[in-house]
Amino acid sequence: MKEALTQFLINLANLFKVKTILSLAVIITTCILTFKNVVSVEAFMAIASAIVTYYFTKNKEKEE
């Protein structure tokens, strides 16, 4: 149980890295602009999918 808590805290600390904060800020800003009809849905999907793809491929490359 203690190991799981330690791993959770490590993962939480990694969440607050600069790249993650910037990526979340871009996605949140794009979401807000999409709801206000400033950005099209297609543009939102392109931005969001690019950021999500970056994180999934980055994690996959680290494992190898």
CHARMM internal coordinates of N, CA and C (Angstrom, degrees):
IC EDIT
DIST 1 N 1 CA 1.4504
DIST 1 CA 1 C 1.5342
ANGL 1 N 1 CA 1 C 110.20
DIST 1 C 2 N 1.3384
ANGL 1 CA 1 C 2 N 114.82
DIHE 1 N 1 CA 1 C 2 N -40.22
DIST 2 N 2 CA 1.4609
ANGL 1 C 2 N 2 CA 119.34
DIHE 1 CA 1 C 2 N 2 CA -179.52
DIST 2 CA 2 C 1.5285
ANGL 2 N 2 CA 2 C 111.19
DIHE 1 C 2 N 2 CA 2 C -65.69
DIST 2 C 3 N 1.3466
ANGL 2 CA 2 C 3 N 116.11
DIHE 2 N 2 CA 2 C 3 N -36.38
DIST 3 N 3 CA 1.4583
ANGL 2 C 3 N 3 CA 120.10
DIHE 2 CA 2 C 3 N 3 CA 178.50
DIST 3 CA 3 C 1.5280
ANGL 3 N 3 CA 3 C 111.23
DIHE 2 C 3 N 3 CA 3 C -66.14
DIST 3 C 4 N 1.3206
ANGL 3 CA 3 C 4 N 115.72
DIHE 3 N 3 CA 3 C 4 N -37.85
DIST 4 N 4 CA 1.4635
ANGL 3 C 4 N 4 CA 119.56
DIHE 3 CA 3 C 4 N 4 CA 179.20
DIST 4 CA 4 C 1.5220
ANGL 4 N 4 CA 4 C 110.82
DIHE 3 C 4 N 4 CA 4 C -65.75
DIST 4 C 5 N 1.3216
ANGL 4 CA 4 C 5 N 117.16
DIHE 4 N 4 CA 4 C 5 N -40.16
DIST 5 N 5 CA 1.4666
ANGL 4 C 5 N 5 CA 121.40
DIHE 4 CA 4 C 5 N 5 CA 178.35
DIST 5 CA 5 C 1.5265
ANGL 5 N 5 CA 5 C 110.45
DIHE 4 C 5 N 5 CA 5 C -65.86
DIST 5 C 6 N 1.3048
ANGL 5 CA 5 C 6 N 116.41
DIHE 5 N 5 CA 5 C 6 N -41.03
DIST 6 N 6 CA 1.4655
ANGL 5 C 6 N 6 CA 120.62
DIHE 5 CA 5 C 6 N 6 CA 177.65
DIST 6 CA 6 C 1.5241
ANGL 6 N 6 CA 6 C 110.90
DIHE 5 C 6 N 6 CA 6 C -62.50
DIST 6 C 7 N 1.3308
ANGL 6 CA 6 C 7 N 116.31
DIHE 6 N 6 CA 6 C 7 N -44.72
DIST 7 N 7 CA 1.4669
ANGL 6 C 7 N 7 CA 120.47
DIHE 6 CA 6 C 7 N 7 CA 178.75
DIST 7 CA 7 C 1.5210
ANGL 7 N 7 CA 7 C 110.70
DIHE 6 C 7 N 7 CA 7 C -64.06
DIST 7 C 8 N 1.3316
ANGL 7 CA 7 C 8 N 117.89
DIHE 7 N 7 CA 7 C 8 N -38.83
DIST 8 N 8 CA 1.4604
ANGL 7 C 8 N 8 CA 121.91
DIHE 7 CA 7 C 8 N 8 CA 177.56
DIST 8 CA 8 C 1.5196
ANGL 8 N 8 CA 8 C 110.78
DIHE 7 C 8 N 8 CA 8 C -61.84
DIST 8 C 9 N 1.3132
ANGL 8 CA 8 C 9 N 117.74
DIHE 8 N 8 CA 8 C 9 N -43.67
DIST 9 N 9 CA 1.4626
ANGL 8 C 9 N 9 CA 121.21
DIHE 8 CA 8 C 9 N 9 CA -179.92
DIST 9 CA 9 C 1.5233
ANGL 9 N 9 CA 9 C 111.51
DIHE 8 C 9 N 9 CA 9 C -66.90
DIST 9 C 10 N 1.3196
ANGL 9 CA 9 C 10 N 116.67
DIHE 9 N 9 CA 9 C 10 N -36.41
DIST 10 N 10 CA 1.4678
ANGL 9 C 10 N 10 CA 120.11
DIHE 9 CA 9 C 10 N 10 CA 176.78
DIST 10 CA 10 C 1.5242
ANGL 10 N 10 CA 10 C 110.13
DIHE 9 C 10 N 10 CA 10 C -65.42
DIST 10 C 11 N 1.3341
ANGL 10 CA 10 C 11 N 116.77
DIHE 10 N 10 CA 10 C 11 N -44.07
DIST 11 N 11 CA 1.4673
ANGL 10 C 11 N 11 CA 120.29
DIHE 10 CA 10 C 11 N 11 CA 178.13
DIST 11 CA 11 C 1.5184
ANGL 11 N 11 CA 11 C 111.26
DIHE 10 C 11 N 11 CA 11 C -64.32
DIST 11 C 12 N 1.3082
ANGL 11 CA 11 C 12 N 117.95
DIHE 11 N 11 CA 11 C 12 N -37.50
DIST 12 N 12 CA 1.4560
ANGL 11 C 12 N 12 CA 121.75
DIHE 11 CA 11 C 12 N 12 CA 177.99
DIST 12 CA 12 C 1.5209
ANGL 12 N 12 CA 12 C 111.12
DIHE 11 C 12 N 12 CA 12 C -65.93
DIST 12 C 13 N 1.3137
ANGL 12 CA 12 C 13 N 116.77
DIHE 12 N 12 CA 12 C 13 N -39.70
DIST 13 N 13 CA 1.4621
ANGL 12 C 13 N 13 CA 120.78
DIHE 12 CA 12 C 13 N 13 CA 177.79
DIST 13 CA 13 C 1.5280
ANGL 13 N 13 CA 13 C 110.75
DIHE 12 C 13 N 13 CA 13 C -66.05
DIST 13 C 14 N 1.3261
ANGL 13 CA 13 C 14 N 117.27
DIHE 13 N 13 CA 13 C 14 N -38.42
DIST 14 N 14 CA 1.4662
ANGL 13 C 14 N 14 CA 120.62
DIHE 13 CA 13 C 14 N 14 CA 178.29
DIST 14 CA 14 C 1.5180
ANGL 14 N 14 CA 14 C 111.75
DIHE 13 C 14 N 14 CA 14 C -67.32
DIST 14 C 15 N 1.3232
ANGL 14 CA 14 C 15 N 117.17
DIHE 14 N 14 CA 14 C 15 N -25.20
DIST 15 N 15 CA 1.4579
ANGL 14 C 15 N 15 CA 121.12
DIHE 14 CA 14 C 15 N 15 CA 179.44
DIST 15 CA 15 C 1.5188
ANGL 15 N 15 CA 15 C 111.61
DIHE 14 C 15 N 15 CA 15 C -64.49
DIST 15 C 16 N 1.3025
ANGL 15 CA 15 C 16 N 117.25
DIHE 15 N 15 CA 15 C 16 N -29.41
DIST 16 N 16 CA 1.4559
ANGL 15 C 16 N 16 CA 121.38
DIHE 15 CA 15 C 16 N 16 CA -175.13
DIST 16 CA 16 C 1.5216
ANGL 16 N 16 CA 16 C 114.01
DIHE 15 C 16 N 16 CA 16 C -93.06
DIST 16 C 17 N 1.3089
ANGL 16 CA 16 C 17 N 116.70
DIHE 16 N 16 CA 16 C 17 N 27.70
DIST 17 N 17 CA 1.4507
ANGL 16 C 17 N 17 CA 120.04
DIHE 16 CA 16 C 17 N 17 CA 174.66
DIST 17 CA 17 C 1.5201
ANGL 17 N 17 CA 17 C 109.51
DIHE 16 C 17 N 17 CA 17 C -77.76
DIST 17 C 18 N 1.2962
ANGL 17 CA 17 C 18 N 116.52
DIHE 17 N 17 CA 17 C 18 N 159.53
DIST 18 N 18 CA 1.4591
ANGL 17 C 18 N 18 CA 121.80
DIHE 17 CA 17 C 18 N 18 CA -173.66
DIST 18 CA 18 C 1.5257
ANGL 18 N 18 CA 18 C 112.48
DIHE 17 C 18 N 18 CA 18 C -60.70
DIST 18 C 19 N 1.3168
ANGL 18 CA 18 C 19 N 117.91
DIHE 18 N 18 CA 18 C 19 N -43.93
DIST 19 N 19 CA 1.4645
ANGL 18 C 19 N 19 CA 120.35
DIHE 18 CA 18 C 19 N 19 CA -179.51
DIST 19 CA 19 C 1.5211
ANGL 19 N 19 CA 19 C 111.08
DIHE 18 C 19 N 19 CA 19 C -61.58
DIST 19 C 20 N 1.3144
ANGL 19 CA 19 C 20 N 116.84
DIHE 19 N 19 CA 19 C 20 N -40.03
DIST 20 N 20 CA 1.4539
ANGL 19 C 20 N 20 CA 120.69
DIHE 19 CA 19 C 20 N 20 CA 179.86
DIST 20 CA 20 C 1.5137
ANGL 20 N 20 CA 20 C 110.82
DIHE 19 C 20 N 20 CA 20 C -66.58
DIST 20 C 21 N 1.3193
ANGL 20 CA 20 C 21 N 117.28
DIHE 20 N 20 CA 20 C 21 N -43.24
DIST 21 N 21 CA 1.4612
ANGL 20 C 21 N 21 CA 120.95
DIHE 20 CA 20 C 21 N 21 CA -179.98
DIST 21 CA 21 C 1.5218
ANGL 21 N 21 CA 21 C 110.19
DIHE 20 C 21 N 21 CA 21 C -63.05
DIST 21 C 22 N 1.3229
ANGL 21 CA 21 C 22 N 117.50
DIHE 21 N 21 CA 21 C 22 N -43.91
DIST 22 N 22 CA 1.4577
ANGL 21 C 22 N 22 CA 120.49
DIHE 21 CA 21 C 22 N 22 CA 178.97
DIST 22 CA 22 C 1.5269
ANGL 22 N 22 CA 22 C 111.72
DIHE 21 C 22 N 22 CA 22 C -64.73
DIST 22 C 23 N 1.3123
ANGL 22 CA 22 C 23 N 117.05
DIHE 22 N 22 CA 22 C 23 N -41.27
DIST 23 N 23 CA 1.4625
ANGL 22 C 23 N 23 CA 120.23
DIHE 22 CA 22 C 23 N 23 CA 179.25
DIST 23 CA 23 C 1.5219
ANGL 23 N 23 CA 23 C 111.56
DIHE 22 C 23 N 23 CA 23 C -64.48
DIST 23 C 24 N 1.3236
ANGL 23 CA 23 C 24 N 116.62
DIHE 23 N 23 CA 23 C 24 N -43.46
DIST 24 N 24 CA 1.4622
ANGL 23 C 24 N 24 CA 119.96
DIHE 23 CA 23 C 24 N 24 CA 177.36
DIST 24 CA 24 C 1.5260
ANGL 24 N 24 CA 24 C 111.15
DIHE 23 C 24 N 24 CA 24 C -64.02
DIST 24 C 25 N 1.3240
ANGL 24 CA 24 C 25 N 116.63
DIHE 24 N 24 CA 24 C 25 N -38.33
DIST 25 N 25 CA 1.4613
ANGL 24 C 25 N 25 CA 120.03
DIHE 24 CA 24 C 25 N 25 CA 178.38
DIST 25 CA 25 C 1.5275
ANGL 25 N 25 CA 25 C 111.30
DIHE 24 C 25 N 25 CA 25 C -63.80
DIST 25 C 26 N 1.3338
ANGL 25 CA 25 C 26 N 116.55
DIHE 25 N 25 CA 25 C 26 N -40.69
DIST 26 N 26 CA 1.4645
ANGL 25 C 26 N 26 CA 120.04
DIHE 25 CA 25 C 26 N 26 CA 178.62
DIST 26 CA 26 C 1.5198
ANGL 26 N 26 CA 26 C 110.63
DIHE 25 C 26 N 26 CA 26 C -64.82
DIST 26 C 27 N 1.3198
ANGL 26 CA 26 C 27 N 117.64
DIHE 26 N 26 CA 26 C 27 N -44.14
DIST 27 N 27 CA 1.4612
ANGL 26 C 27 N 27 CA 120.65
DIHE 26 CA 26 C 27 N 27 CA -179.72
DIST 27 CA 27 C 1.5198
ANGL 27 N 27 CA 27 C 111.11
DIHE 26 C 27 N 27 CA 27 C -65.39
DIST 27 C 28 N 1.3286
ANGL 27 CA 27 C 28 N 117.60
DIHE 27 N 27 CA 27 C 28 N -43.92
DIST 28 N 28 CA 1.4678
ANGL 27 C 28 N 28 CA 120.64
DIHE 27 CA 27 C 28 N 28 CA 179.63
DIST 28 CA 28 C 1.5291
ANGL 28 N 28 CA 28 C 110.81
DIHE 27 C 28 N 28 CA 28 C -64.15
DIST 28 C 29 N 1.3294
ANGL 28 CA 28 C 29 N 116.70
DIHE 28 N 28 CA 28 C 29 N -43.58
DIST 29 N 29 CA 1.4626
ANGL 28 C 29 N 29 CA 120.02
DIHE 28 CA 28 C 29 N 29 CA 178.68
DIST 29 CA 29 C 1.5220
ANGL 29 N 29 CA 29 C 111.19
DIHE 28 C 29 N 29 CA 29 C -62.83
DIST 29 C 30 N 1.3141
ANGL 29 CA 29 C 30 N 116.43
DIHE 29 N 29 CA 29 C 30 N -42.67
DIST 30 N 30 CA 1.4558
ANGL 29 C 30 N 30 CA 120.28
DIHE 29 CA 29 C 30 N 30 CA 178.77
DIST 30 CA 30 C 1.5305
ANGL 30 N 30 CA 30 C 110.98
DIHE 29 C 30 N 30 CA 30 C -64.94
DIST 30 C 31 N 1.3270
ANGL 30 CA 30 C 31 N 117.26
DIHE 30 N 30 CA 30 C 31 N -37.49
DIST 31 N 31 CA 1.4717
ANGL 30 C 31 N 31 CA 120.79
DIHE 30 CA 30 C 31 N 31 CA 176.35
DIST 31 CA 31 C 1.5283
ANGL 31 N 31 CA 31 C 110.36
DIHE 30 C 31 N 31 CA 31 C -61.51
DIST 31 C 32 N 1.2948
ANGL 31 CA 31 C 32 N 116.95
DIHE 31 N 31 CA 31 C 32 N -46.72
DIST 32 N 32 CA 1.4683
ANGL 31 C 32 N 32 CA 120.99
DIHE 31 CA 31 C 32 N 32 CA -179.51
DIST 32 CA 32 C 1.5242
ANGL 32 N 32 CA 32 C 110.67
DIHE 31 C 32 N 32 CA 32 C -62.19
DIST 32 C 33 N 1.3339
ANGL 32 CA 32 C 33 N 116.19
DIHE 32 N 32 CA 32 C 33 N -45.38
DIST 33 N 33 CA 1.4624
ANGL 32 C 33 N 33 CA 119.79
DIHE 32 CA 32 C 33 N 33 CA 179.80
DIST 33 CA 33 C 1.5272
ANGL 33 N 33 CA 33 C 111.80
DIHE 32 C 33 N 33 CA 33 C -66.02
DIST 33 C 34 N 1.3275
ANGL 33 CA 33 C 34 N 117.17
DIHE 33 N 33 CA 33 C 34 N -31.54
DIST 34 N 34 CA 1.4570
ANGL 33 C 34 N 34 CA 120.14
DIHE 33 CA 33 C 34 N 34 CA 177.19
DIST 34 CA 34 C 1.5200
ANGL 34 N 34 CA 34 C 110.59
DIHE 33 C 34 N 34 CA 34 C -68.52
DIST 34 C 35 N 1.3351
ANGL 34 CA 34 C 35 N 117.58
DIHE 34 N 34 CA 34 C 35 N -42.53
DIST 35 N 35 CA 1.4644
ANGL 34 C 35 N 35 CA 120.72
DIHE 34 CA 34 C 35 N 35 CA 178.79
DIST 35 CA 35 C 1.5250
ANGL 35 N 35 CA 35 C 111.89
DIHE 34 C 35 N 35 CA 35 C -66.13
DIST 35 C 36 N 1.3245
ANGL 35 CA 35 C 36 N 117.51
DIHE 35 N 35 CA 35 C 36 N -27.44
DIST 36 N 36 CA 1.4682
ANGL 35 C 36 N 36 CA 121.29
DIHE 35 CA 35 C 36 N 36 CA 177.77
DIST 36 CA 36 C 1.5310
ANGL 36 N 36 CA 36 C 111.59
DIHE 35 C 36 N 36 CA 36 C -88.91
DIST 36 C 37 N 1.3205
ANGL 36 CA 36 C 37 N 117.42
DIHE 36 N 36 CA 36 C 37 N 6.14
DIST 37 N 37 CA 1.4660
ANGL 36 C 37 N 37 CA 124.51
DIHE 36 CA 36 C 37 N 37 CA -179.66
DIST 37 CA 37 C 1.5245
ANGL 37 N 37 CA 37 C 113.35
DIHE 36 C 37 N 37 CA 37 C 59.63
DIST 37 C 38 N 1.3248
ANGL 37 CA 37 C 38 N 117.50
DIHE 37 N 37 CA 37 C 38 N 31.89
DIST 38 N 38 CA 1.4545
ANGL 37 C 38 N 38 CA 122.19
DIHE 37 CA 37 C 38 N 38 CA 174.68
DIST 38 CA 38 C 1.5353
ANGL 38 N 38 CA 38 C 109.42
DIHE 37 C 38 N 38 CA 38 C -89.46
DIST 38 C 39 N 1.3297
ANGL 38 CA 38 C 39 N 115.39
DIHE 38 N 38 CA 38 C 39 N -36.91
DIST 39 N 39 CA 1.4610
ANGL 38 C 39 N 39 CA 122.32
DIHE 38 CA 38 C 39 N 39 CA 179.12
DIST 39 CA 39 C 1.5231
ANGL 39 N 39 CA 39 C 107.67
DIHE 38 C 39 N 39 CA 39 C -113.46
DIST 39 C 40 N 1.3086
ANGL 39 CA 39 C 40 N 116.71
DIHE 39 N 39 CA 39 C 40 N 138.51
DIST 40 N 40 CA 1.4663
ANGL 39 C 40 N 40 CA 119.58
DIHE 39 CA 39 C 40 N 40 CA 179.51
DIST 40 CA 40 C 1.5271
ANGL 40 N 40 CA 40 C 110.54
DIHE 39 C 40 N 40 CA 40 C -72.87
DIST 40 C 41 N 1.3111
ANGL 40 CA 40 C 41 N 114.70
DIHE 40 N 40 CA 40 C 41 N 160.07
DIST 41 N 41 CA 1.4606
ANGL 40 C 41 N 41 CA 120.21
DIHE 40 CA 40 C 41 N 41 CA 179.16
DIST 41 CA 41 C 1.5288
ANGL 41 N 41 CA 41 C 110.26
DIHE 40 C 41 N 41 CA 41 C -64.08
DIST 41 C 42 N 1.3075
ANGL 41 CA 41 C 42 N 117.00
DIHE 41 N 41 CA 41 C 42 N -36.21
DIST 42 N 42 CA 1.4659
ANGL 41 C 42 N 42 CA 120.72
DIHE 41 CA 41 C 42 N 42 CA 179.35
DIST 42 CA 42 C 1.5297
ANGL 42 N 42 CA 42 C 111.29
DIHE 41 C 42 N 42 CA 42 C -63.42
DIST 42 C 43 N 1.3269
ANGL 42 CA 42 C 43 N 116.09
DIHE 42 N 42 CA 42 C 43 N -40.96
DIST 43 N 43 CA 1.4671
ANGL 42 C 43 N 43 CA 119.84
DIHE 42 CA 42 C 43 N 43 CA 178.18
DIST 43 CA 43 C 1.5241
ANGL 43 N 43 CA 43 C 110.47
DIHE 42 C 43 N 43 CA 43 C -66.33
DIST 43 C 44 N 1.3318
ANGL 43 CA 43 C 44 N 116.69
DIHE 43 N 43 CA 43 C 44 N -40.38
DIST 44 N 44 CA 1.4710
ANGL 43 C 44 N 44 CA 120.07
DIHE 43 CA 43 C 44 N 44 CA 177.61
DIST 44 CA 44 C 1.5179
ANGL 44 N 44 CA 44 C 110.52
DIHE 43 C 44 N 44 CA 44 C -60.50
DIST 44 C 45 N 1.3293
ANGL 44 CA 44 C 45 N 116.49
DIHE 44 N 44 CA 44 C 45 N -45.81
DIST 45 N 45 CA 1.4633
ANGL 44 C 45 N 45 CA 119.77
DIHE 44 CA 44 C 45 N 45 CA -178.78
DIST 45 CA 45 C 1.5302
ANGL 45 N 45 CA 45 C 111.14
DIHE 44 C 45 N 45 CA 45 C -63.42
DIST 45 C 46 N 1.3127
ANGL 45 CA 45 C 46 N 117.42
DIHE 45 N 45 CA 45 C 46 N -37.28
DIST 46 N 46 CA 1.4627
ANGL 45 C 46 N 46 CA 120.51
DIHE 45 CA 45 C 46 N 46 CA 178.99
DIST 46 CA 46 C 1.5269
ANGL 46 N 46 CA 46 C 110.69
DIHE 45 C 46 N 46 CA 46 C -65.50
DIST 46 C 47 N 1.3130
ANGL 46 CA 46 C 47 N 116.79
DIHE 46 N 46 CA 46 C 47 N -44.76
DIST 47 N 47 CA 1.4683
ANGL 46 C 47 N 47 CA 121.10
DIHE 46 CA 46 C 47 N 47 CA -178.93
DIST 47 CA 47 C 1.5231
ANGL 47 N 47 CA 47 C 110.43
DIHE 46 C 47 N 47 CA 47 C -67.26
DIST 47 C 48 N 1.3251
ANGL 47 CA 47 C 48 N 116.64
DIHE 47 N 47 CA 47 C 48 N -49.42
DIST 48 N 48 CA 1.4640
ANGL 47 C 48 N 48 CA 120.66
DIHE 47 CA 47 C 48 N 48 CA -177.49
DIST 48 CA 48 C 1.5231
ANGL 48 N 48 CA 48 C 111.37
DIHE 47 C 48 N 48 CA 48 C -63.36
DIST 48 C 49 N 1.3225
ANGL 48 CA 48 C 49 N 117.22
DIHE 48 N 48 CA 48 C 49 N -42.85
DIST 49 N 49 CA 1.4656
ANGL 48 C 49 N 49 CA 119.06
DIHE 48 CA 48 C 49 N 49 CA -179.05
DIST 49 CA 49 C 1.5317
ANGL 49 N 49 CA 49 C 111.20
DIHE 48 C 49 N 49 CA 49 C -68.03
DIST 49 C 50 N 1.3124
ANGL 49 CA 49 C 50 N 117.43
DIHE 49 N 49 CA 49 C 50 N -34.14
DIST 50 N 50 CA 1.4711
ANGL 49 C 50 N 50 CA 119.60
DIHE 49 CA 49 C 50 N 50 CA 177.41
DIST 50 CA 50 C 1.5225
ANGL 50 N 50 CA 50 C 111.07
DIHE 49 C 50 N 50 CA 50 C -64.19
DIST 50 C 51 N 1.3258
ANGL 50 CA 50 C 51 N 116.62
DIHE 50 N 50 CA 50 C 51 N -43.01
DIST 51 N 51 CA 1.4646
ANGL 50 C 51 N 51 CA 120.06
DIHE 50 CA 50 C 51 N 51 CA -179.90
DIST 51 CA 51 C 1.5230
ANGL 51 N 51 CA 51 C 111.30
DIHE 50 C 51 N 51 CA 51 C -68.12
DIST 51 C 52 N 1.3275
ANGL 51 CA 51 C 52 N 117.11
DIHE 51 N 51 CA 51 C 52 N -44.06
DIST 52 N 52 CA 1.4668
ANGL 51 C 52 N 52 CA 120.39
DIHE 51 CA 51 C 52 N 52 CA 179.53
DIST 52 CA 52 C 1.5240
ANGL 52 N 52 CA 52 C 110.46
DIHE 51 C 52 N 52 CA 52 C -64.66
DIST 52 C 53 N 1.3165
ANGL 52 CA 52 C 53 N 117.67
DIHE 52 N 52 CA 52 C 53 N -42.09
DIST 53 N 53 CA 1.4628
ANGL 52 C 53 N 53 CA 121.19
DIHE 52 CA 52 C 53 N 53 CA 178.50
DIST 53 CA 53 C 1.5211
ANGL 53 N 53 CA 53 C 110.51
DIHE 52 C 53 N 53 CA 53 C -61.54
DIST 53 C 54 N 1.3132
ANGL 53 CA 53 C 54 N 117.14
DIHE 53 N 53 CA 53 C 54 N -40.57
DIST 54 N 54 CA 1.4662
ANGL 53 C 54 N 54 CA 120.94
DIHE 53 CA 53 C 54 N 54 CA 178.63
DIST 54 CA 54 C 1.5262
ANGL 54 N 54 CA 54 C 110.67
DIHE 53 C 54 N 54 CA 54 C -58.95
DIST 54 C 55 N 1.3196
ANGL 54 CA 54 C 55 N 117.22
DIHE 54 N 54 CA 54 C 55 N -46.26
DIST 55 N 55 CA 1.4652
ANGL 54 C 55 N 55 CA 119.38
DIHE 54 CA 54 C 55 N 55 CA -178.01
DIST 55 CA 55 C 1.5187
ANGL 55 N 55 CA 55 C 112.48
DIHE 54 C 55 N 55 CA 55 C -68.53
DIST 55 C 56 N 1.3386
ANGL 55 CA 55 C 56 N 118.49
DIHE 55 N 55 CA 55 C 56 N -39.06
DIST 56 N 56 CA 1.4516
ANGL 55 C 56 N 56 CA 119.11
DIHE 55 CA 55 C 56 N 56 CA 179.90
DIST 56 CA 56 C 1.5152
ANGL 56 N 56 CA 56 C 111.79
DIHE 55 C 56 N 56 CA 56 C -69.51
DIST 56 C 57 N 1.3225
ANGL 56 CA 56 C 57 N 118.88
DIHE 56 N 56 CA 56 C 57 N -38.01
DIST 57 N 57 CA 1.4564
ANGL 56 C 57 N 57 CA 119.87
DIHE 56 CA 56 C 57 N 57 CA 178.48
DIST 57 CA 57 C 1.5222
ANGL 57 N 57 CA 57 C 110.96
DIHE 56 C 57 N 57 CA 57 C -73.11
DIST 57 C 58 N 1.3257
ANGL 57 CA 57 C 58 N 117.83
DIHE 57 N 57 CA 57 C 58 N -31.73
DIST 58 N 58 CA 1.4540
ANGL 57 C 58 N 58 CA 120.76
DIHE 57 CA 57 C 58 N 58 CA 178.07
DIST 58 CA 58 C 1.5199
ANGL 58 N 58 CA 58 C 109.98
DIHE 57 C 58 N 58 CA 58 C -65.34
DIST 58 C 59 N 1.3380
ANGL 58 CA 58 C 59 N 118.43
DIHE 58 N 58 CA 58 C 59 N -44.06
DIST 59 N 59 CA 1.4511
ANGL 58 C 59 N 59 CA 121.59
DIHE 58 CA 58 C 59 N 59 CA 179.22
DIST 59 CA 59 C 1.5150
ANGL 59 N 59 CA 59 C 111.30
DIHE 58 C 59 N 59 CA 59 C -66.48
DIST 59 C 60 N 1.3282
ANGL 59 CA 59 C 60 N 117.64
DIHE 59 N 59 CA 59 C 60 N -36.09
DIST 60 N 60 CA 1.4587
ANGL 59 C 60 N 60 CA 121.22
DIHE 59 CA 59 C 60 N 60 CA 179.54
DIST 60 CA 60 C 1.5192
ANGL 60 N 60 CA 60 C 110.50
DIHE 59 C 60 N 60 CA 60 C -67.52
DIST 60 C 61 N 1.3276
ANGL 60 CA 60 C 61 N 118.15
DIHE 60 N 60 CA 60 C 61 N -39.45
DIST 61 N 61 CA 1.4603
ANGL 60 C 61 N 61 CA 121.66
DIHE 60 CA 60 C 61 N 61 CA 179.73
DIST 61 CA 61 C 1.5151
ANGL 61 N 61 CA 61 C 111.61
DIHE 60 C 61 N 61 CA 61 C -68.22
DIST 61 C 62 N 1.3325
ANGL 61 CA 61 C 62 N 118.02
DIHE 61 N 61 CA 61 C 62 N -33.17
DIST 62 N 62 CA 1.4568
ANGL 61 C 62 N 62 CA 121.33
DIHE 61 CA 61 C 62 N 62 CA 178.69
DIST 62 CA 62 C 1.5242
ANGL 62 N 62 CA 62 C 111.05
DIHE 61 C 62 N 62 CA 62 C -65.91
DIST 62 C 63 N 1.3556
ANGL 62 CA 62 C 63 N 116.85
DIHE 62 N 62 CA 62 C 63 N -37.06
DIST 63 N 63 CA 1.4640
ANGL 62 C 63 N 63 CA 120.84
DIHE 62 CA 62 C 63 N 63 CA -178.89
DIST 63 CA 63 C 1.5163
ANGL 63 N 63 CA 63 C 111.92
DIHE 62 C 63 N 63 CA 63 C -66.84
DIST 63 C 64 N 1.3323
ANGL 63 CA 63 C 64 N 116.86
DIHE 63 N 63 CA 63 C 64 N -33.11
DIST 64 N 64 CA 1.4747
ANGL 63 C 64 N 64 CA 120.33
DIHE 63 CA 63 C 64 N 64 CA -178.59
DIST 64 CA 64 C 1.4833
ANGL 64 N 64 CA 64 C 108.91
DIHE 63 C 64 N 64 CA 64 C -79.60
END
COOR INIT
IC SEED 1 N 1 CA 1 C
IC BUILD
